[in-house]
Amino acid sequence: MASRRGYAWPRCRRDRSQWGGSSGRDFSEAWFTGATMREVRLAGAELYRADMQGADLRGADLTSASLVRVNLDDAVLIGAVLDGADLVKASLYGVDATDARCRGTRFQGSSLLNVDFRGADLTDAVVVENSFKVRVDSRTVVKGLTGSVFGPVEFVTDAGFREIAGQELARWIAERGGRVRVLS
């Protein structure tokens, strides 16, 4: 089965040794739905409009990857590295990005709904008019986070969680070194 660009690996199971020289490659419009891609190295790869719904990208290296208009709904990004990645108009619904590293990542016009960012590093990330209904905790780093979002955020503690929205969300981010305008 091939996508328009020639790549289709639904439900594939590959470890990082089988992906070899995948960094910097063009996987535009590829279909990785439900694929297991743990610890794969896709640094600098072009994944424009790739369908990665439900993909297991645990520990993957997506540094500086172009993930413009990618579908990452229900994907697993636990411990993944997305430093400098470009996620313009990407869809991230129900994503587990616990302990992910997103330093300098651009989430512009993306839908971040029910995304688990507990323990994630969002240092210097950029958000522009994003739906930002995410889960964070005391380990989530937002230093240098800039832009604008629609909230609210769930702040998780050992005792449960509480919702943070509006100016309270802007203050919470500012107290941790970020500068984000919360839109209503």
C-alpha positions in Angstrom: 0.0 0.0 0.0 1.5 3.4 -0.9 0.6 7.0 -0.1 0.8 9.6 -2.7 4.5 10.1 -1.9 5.2 6.3 -1.7 5.4 5.6 2.0 2.8 3.6 3.9 3.7 1.6 7.0 0.5 1.1 8.9 0.9 -1.0 12.0 4.6 -1.6 11.3 6.9 -2.6 14.1 10.4 -1.3 13.6 13.2 -0.6 16.1 15.7 2.1 15.5 18.2 -0.2 13.8 15.7 -0.9 11.0 15.2 2.8 10.3 18.9 3.3 9.5 19.4 6.6 7.7 16.0 8.1 8.2 17.2 11.5 9.4 16.6 14.2 6.9 14.5 12.1 4.6 11.3 13.2 3.0 8.3 11.3 4.3 5.7 13.9 3.2 2.1 12.5 3.2 3.4 9.1 4.5 1.0 6.9 6.4 2.4 5.7 9.8 -1.0 5.1 11.4 -0.5 2.9 14.5 3.2 2.3 13.7 5.7 1.4 16.4 8.6 3.7 15.9 10.3 3.7 19.3 13.6 5.5 19.4 13.6 6.1 15.7 15.9 8.9 14.5 14.0 11.3 12.2 16.0 14.4 13.0 15.5 17.0 10.2 13.0 14.7 8.4 10.2 16.2 6.3 6.9 14.8 7.5 4.5 17.3 5.9 0.9 16.0 6.2 2.1 12.6 7.4 -0.6 10.6 9.2 1.0 9.4 12.5 -2.3 8.8 14.3 -1.7 6.3 17.2 2.0 5.9 16.3 4.3 4.9 19.2 7.2 7.4 19.0 8.6 6.7 22.5 12.1 8.1 22.7 12.1 9.1 19.1 14.5 11.9 17.9 12.5 14.4 15.8 14.9 17.3 16.3 14.3 20.0 13.7 11.8 17.8 11.9 9.1 19.4 9.8 5.8 18.2 11.2 3.6 20.7 9.4 0.0 19.6 9.2 0.9 16.2 10.6 -1.8 14.2 12.4 -0.4 12.9 15.7 -3.8 12.2 17.4 -3.5 9.5 20.1 0.3 9.2 19.4 2.7 8.3 22.2 5.6 10.8 22.4 6.9 9.8 25.9 10.5 10.9 26.2 10.6 12.0 22.5 12.9 14.8 21.5 11.2 17.5 19.3 13.7 20.3 19.8 13.3 22.9 17.1 10.6 20.9 15.4 8.0 22.7 13.3 4.5 21.7 14.2 2.5 24.3 12.2 -1.2 23.5 12.1 -0.5 20.0 13.4 -3.2 18.0 15.2 -2.3 16.6 18.6 -5.4 15.2 20.3 -5.0 12.7 23.2 -1.2 12.6 22.9 1.0 11.4 25.7 4.0 13.6 25.6 5.1 12.9 29.2 8.8 13.8 29.7 9.1 15.0 26.0 11.7 17.6 25.2 10.3 20.4 23.0 12.9 23.1 23.3 12.3 25.8 20.7 9.5 23.8 19.1 7.0 25.8 17.1 3.4 24.9 17.8 1.8 27.5 15.5 -1.9 27.2 14.9 -1.8 23.6 16.2 -4.5 21.8 18.2 -3.1 20.6 21.5 -6.1 19.0 23.1 -5.9 16.5 26.0 -2.1 16.4 25.6 -0.1 15.2 28.6 2.9 17.5 29.0 3.7 16.3 32.6 7.5 16.5 33.0 7.9 18.0 29.5 10.4 20.6 28.7 8.9 23.5 26.6 11.8 25.8 27.0 11.7 28.6 24.4 8.8 26.9 22.5 6.5 29.1 20.5 2.7 28.8 20.6 0.6 30.9 18.3 -3.2 30.9 18.6 -3.1 27.3 19.8 -5.9 25.3 21.5 -3.9 24.5 24.6 -6.0 22.2 26.7 -3.0 20.2 28.2 -2.0 18.5 31.4 1.1 19.9 33.2 2.7 19.3 36.6 5.4 20.9 38.7 8.1 19.3 36.5 6.8 20.9 33.3 9.3 23.5 32.1 7.8 26.6 30.4 10.8 29.0 30.7 10.9 31.1 27.5 7.6 29.8 26.3 6.0 32.6 24.2 3.0 33.3 22.1 -0.7 33.0 22.5 -3.0 30.1 23.5 -6.6 29.2 24.3 -6.7 27.4 27.6 -7.5 26.0 30.1 -4.7 23.8 31.5 -5.0 21.0 34.0 -2.3 21.3 36.7 -1.8 17.9 38.2 -0.6 17.2 41.7 -0.5 14.2 44.0 -3.8 15.3 45.4 -5.6 15.5 42.0 -5.7 18.4 39.5 -7.1 21.9 39.2 -7.9 23.9 36.1 -6.0 27.1 35.3 -7.4 29.5 32.7 -7.3 33.1 31.6 -5.1 35.6 33.5 -4.3 32.9 36.1 -2.8 30.8 33.4 -0.8 33.7 32.0 0.5 34.4 35.5 1.3 30.7 36.1 3.4 30.6 32.9 5.0 34.0 33.7 6.0 32.8 37.2 8.0 30.0 35.5 9.7 32.3 33.0 7.4 32.3 30.0 5.4 35.0 28.4 2.1 33.8 26.9 -1.1 35.7 26.1 -4.2 33.7 27.0 -7.0 34.2 24.5 -10.7 33.9 25.4 
